[in-house]
Amino acid sequence: MRSEQLEYFVSVYREQSFARAARKIPITPQGVIKAVRALEKEFAVPLFTSGKGQTLRPTPYADELFELATLFHDKLEALETSFAHMRSRERREIRMGLASGIPGFLGSDFLTGFKTQHPEITVVADEVPDVACDEGLLQEKYDLALTILPTKGALDTLPLYSCAIGVWVHARSRLARKEAVEIADLARHRLATPGKGFKSYDAITAQCLDRDIVPRELITTTEMFWIYEFVRCNRGMGTNTEHLLSVPAFCADAEVLSLPFEDLRWSIGLSKRTSRNLDYAETALYNYCVAFFEGEKKTARGYSF
């Protein structure tokens, strides 16, 4: 029994068709049939019977094998992750997750500064949406992560930085006369913002739900330049974070103003799995991150931790 035979069997079990399983893998139907027949010969049991049309009906033997194959797949993935972590430690390589927007906030000096201090350590950084960053850390895809608060699950998180989430509004909009944008304003104005997978979106939709507010329209995109242009054309408002306001491209039009979004903040934390003991390299990066943000604290207007 080979791992690819189990993989093909699982696909047939789920699709209940040789042809559909073959298209999904992808492989020829003959290759899928050959793998299943080899398993049936090895165990001396039938795994499928014919149903209506070309549909296959799993036998009780197939049900048992499916449970074993699923467990094997999960264990194999865990083993591969464990081996990758062991290799990383041997090479003094750290896998680091960075929630979207954080690399832009940190600037290029962040990782190059660490490399200058610790040339013996390699950091492999991966920028992903907020929720995916948390999940990657929990699934041991990352050793450490700079996450967006709040984090969930078995993670130890040290808060490092926080600023108000901002909202770009057009100077000719009625909103421009306000000191801050409120959740209630979403009922009358369109909002462009990063969508599902981003914690700011979750916070906005949760507050709308809590206050029985039905947004006029939430337009979701991760393209901040598109959001700025959307506001510049006076089509609605759009979310931002404080560090973007110093980017020249986002200062080009005096008619685009930024107001704080009432009760909403963008907060960064340094996270690791609760069960994880940091090695020498990871401890060095952890301490570097803390010291780096202490430096940012001196210049960040929205800093609150």
C-alpha positions in Angstrom: 0.0 0.0 0.0 1.4 3.3 -1.1 0.4 6.8 0.0 -0.7 7.9 -3.4 -3.0 4.8 -3.5 -4.7 6.0 -0.3 -4.9 9.5 -1.8 -6.7 8.3 -4.9 -9.0 6.1 -2.8 -10.0 9.0 -0.6 -10.8 11.1 -3.7 -13.0 8.3 -5.1 -14.7 7.8 -1.8 -15.6 11.5 -1.6 -16.6 11.9 -5.2 -18.2 8.4 -5.5 -17.0 8.4 -9.1 -13.7 7.3 -10.8 -14.1 10.0 -13.5 -14.8 12.9 -11.1 -12.0 11.7 -8.7 -9.5 11.5 -11.7 -10.4 15.1 -12.8 -9.9 16.4 -9.3 -6.5 14.8 -8.6 -5.8 15.1 -11.7 -4.9 11.8 -13.3 -6.4 9.5 -15.9 -9.4 7.4 -14.8 -7.4 4.3 -15.6 -4.8 5.3 -13.0 -7.4 5.8 -10.3 -9.1 2.5 -11.1 -5.7 0.7 -11.0 -4.9 2.2 -7.6 -8.3 1.2 -6.1 -8.1 -2.3 -7.6 -4.6 -2.7 -6.1 -6.0 -1.9 -2.7 -8.9 -4.3 -3.1 -6.4 -7.1 -4.1 -4.1 -6.3 -1.2 -6.8 -6.4 1.4 -8.9 -9.1 -0.4 -12.1 -7.0 0.0 -14.4 -5.0 -2.3 -14.3 -1.3 -1.7 -17.0 -0.1 -4.0 -20.1 -1.4 -5.7 -22.0 0.1 -8.6 -24.8 2.5 -7.9 -27.1 4.4 -10.3 -25.5 5.5 -13.5 -21.8 5.8 -13.0 -22.1 6.4 -9.2 -20.0 4.2 -6.9 -21.3 3.1 -3.5 -18.7 2.6 -0.8 -18.8 -0.7 1.1 -18.4 -1.1 4.9 -14.7 -2.0 4.1 -14.3 1.3 2.3 -15.8 3.2 5.3 -13.2 1.6 7.6 -10.3 2.3 5.1 -11.5 5.9 4.7 -11.1 6.5 8.5 -7.6 5.0 8.4 -6.6 7.0 5.3 -7.9 10.3 6.8 -5.9 9.7 10.1 -2.8 8.7 8.1 -3.1 12.0 6.0 -3.4 14.1 9.2 -0.5 12.3 10.9 1.7 12.6 7.7 1.0 16.4 7.6 1.9 16.7 11.2 5.1 14.7 10.6 6.1 16.9 7.7 5.5 20.0 9.7 7.6 18.6 12.6 10.4 17.7 10.2 10.4 21.2 8.7 10.6 22.7 12.1 13.5 20.5 13.0 15.3 21.4 9.8 14.7 25.1 10.5 16.2 24.8 14.0 19.3 23.0 12.6 19.8 25.8 10.0 18.8 28.5 12.5 16.0 29.5 10.2 12.9 31.1 11.6 9.5 31.0 9.8 7.7 34.3 10.6 4.1 35.2 9.9 3.3 38.9 9.2 -0.3 40.0 9.1 -1.2 42.2 6.1 -0.1 45.8 6.4 2.5 45.1 9.1 5.5 45.0 6.7 4.5 48.4 5.3 4.3 49.8 8.8 7.7 48.3 9.8 9.5 49.4 6.7 12.4 47.6 5.0 14.8 48.3 7.9 13.0 45.9 10.2 14.3 42.5 8.9 17.6 44.0 7.5 18.3 45.4 11.0 17.9 42.0 12.5 20.1 40.4 9.9 22.8 42.9 10.7 22.7 42.0 14.4 22.3 38.2 13.8 23.9 37.2 10.4 23.9 33.6 11.6 20.0 33.5 11.7 17.8 33.4 8.6 14.2 34.8 8.8 11.7 33.6 6.2 8.8 36.0 6.4 5.3 35.5 4.9 2.7 38.3 4.7 -0.8 37.0 4.9 -4.3 38.3 6.0 -4.9 38.7 9.7 -6.9 35.5 10.3 -4.6 33.4 8.1 -1.6 34.6 10.2 -3.2 33.3 13.4 -4.1 30.0 11.8 -0.7 29.6 10.3 0.9 30.0 13.8 -1.6 27.6 15.4 -0.9 25.0 12.6 2.9 25.4 13.2 3.4 26.9 9.8 5.2 29.8 11.6 7.4 29.9 14.6 6.6 33.5 15.5 4.2 36.0 14.1 3.4 39.7 14.2 -0.4 39.5 14.4 -3.4 41.9 14.5 -5.2 41.9 17.9 -7.2 40.3 19.2 -5.8 36.8 18.6 -7.8 33.6 19.3 -6.8 30.1 20.3 -3.8 28.8 22.2 -1.5 31.8 21.5 0.5 33.9 23.8 0.5 37.4 22.5 2.4 40.5 23.7 0.7 43.7 22.7 3.2 46.1 21.0 1.4 48.9 19.2 -2.0 50.4 18.7 -3.5 53.3 16.7 -6.9 54.4 15.6 -8.3 52.9 12.4 -8.9 55.9 10.1 -11.5 56.6 7.5 -10.8 58.6 4.3 -13.6 60.9 3.4 -14.0 63.5 0.6 -13.9 67.2 1.7 -17.3 67.7 -0.1 -18.9 64.9 1.9 -21.1 65.8 4.9 -18.8 63.5 6.9 -16.0 66.0 6.5 -17.7 68.3 9.1 -17.5 65.6 11.8 -14.7 64.9 14.2 -14.9 61.2 13.8 -16.8 58.6 11.7 -19.3 56.5 13.7 -20.7 53.0 12.9 -24.1 54.6 12.4 -22.7 56.5 9.4 -22.4 53.3 7.5 -26.2 53.2 7.1 -26.0 56.3 4.9 -22.5 56.1 3.3 -20.7 53.4 1.2 -17.5 52.1 2.8 -14.5 50.5 1.0 -12.4 48.3 3.3 -10.4 45.0 3.4 -13.0 42.2 3.8 -13.3 38.7 5.2 -10.0 37.4 6.7 -9.3 40.9 8.2 -10.1 41.7 11.8 -11.1 45.3 11.1 -13.8 43.9 8.8 -14.9 41.5 11.6 -15.0 44.4 14.1 -17.0 46.6 11.7 -19.6 44.0 10.9 -19.9 42.9 14.6 -20.6 46.5 15.7 -23.2 46.9 12.9 -24.9 43.7 14.2 -24.8 44.8 17.8 -26.4 48.2 17.0 -28.9 46.9 14.4 -27.3 48.9 11.7 -27.6 47.8 8.1 -24.6 49.2 6.0 -25.6 50.9 2.8 -22.8 49.0 1.1 -19.5 47.4 2.1 -17.1 47.2 -0.8 -14.3 44.8 0.1 -10.8 45.0 -1.4 -7.2 44.7 -0.2 -6.0 47.3 -2.7 -5.4 50.4 -0.6 -4.7 52.5 -3.7 -8.1 51.5 -5.1 -9.7 52.5 -1.8 -8.0 55.9 -1.8 -9.1 56.5 -5.4 -12.6 55.5 -4.6 -12.7 58.2 -1.9 -10.9 60.7 -4.1 -13.7 60.4 -6.7 -16.2 61.0 -3.9 -17.9 57.6 -4.3 -17.8 56.9 -0.6 -15.5 56.5 2.3 -12.6 54.1 2.9 -10.6 52.7 5.8 -6.9 53.3 6.4 -4.3 53.0 9.2 -2.2 55.9 10.5 1.1 54.9 9.0 -0.4 55.1 5.5 -1.1 58.9 5.9 2.6 59.7 5.5 2.9 57.8 2.2 3.2 60.4 -0.6 0.6 58.7 -2.8 -2.0 59.0 -0.1 -1.3 62.8 0.5 -1.7 63.8 -3.2 -5.2 65.2 -3.0 -6.1 67.9 -0.4 -9.7 67.0 -0.8 -9.2 63.6 0.7 -9.3 63.9 4.5 -8.7 61.2 7.2 -10.9 61.0 10.3 -10.7 58.5 13.2 -13.2 55.6 13.1 -14.8 55.8 16.5 -14.0 52.8 18.8 -12.0 50.9 16.2 -8.2 50.4 16.5 -5.5 48.6 14.6 -3.3 46.8 17.1 -0.2 44.7 16.6 1.0 41.9 18.8 3.9 39.5 18.9 2.6 35.9 19.1 3.7 32.4 19.6 2.0 29.2 20.4 1.3 28.7 24.1 3.0 25.4 24.2 6.1 26.5 22.4 9.5 27.0 24.1 11.6 29.4 22.1 15.1 28.4 21.1 18.1 30.7 20.8 17.3 32.1 17.4 13.6 32.6 18.1 14.4 34.3 21.4 16.8 36.7 19.6 14.1 37.6 17.1 11.4 38.0 19.8 13.6 40.4 21.8 14.5 42.3 18.6 10.8 42.8 17.8 10.1 44.1 21.3 13.1 46.5 21.1 12.1 47.7 17.6 8.6 48.6 18.7 9.9 50.4 21.8 11.8 52.6 19.3 8.6 53.1 17.3 6.8 54.1 20.5 8.8 57.3 20.6 7.5 58.5 17.3 4.1 56.9 16.9 1.3 59.3 17.7 -1.3 56.7 18.1 0.7 54.4 20.4 -1.3 53.3 23.5 0.5 50.3 25.0 
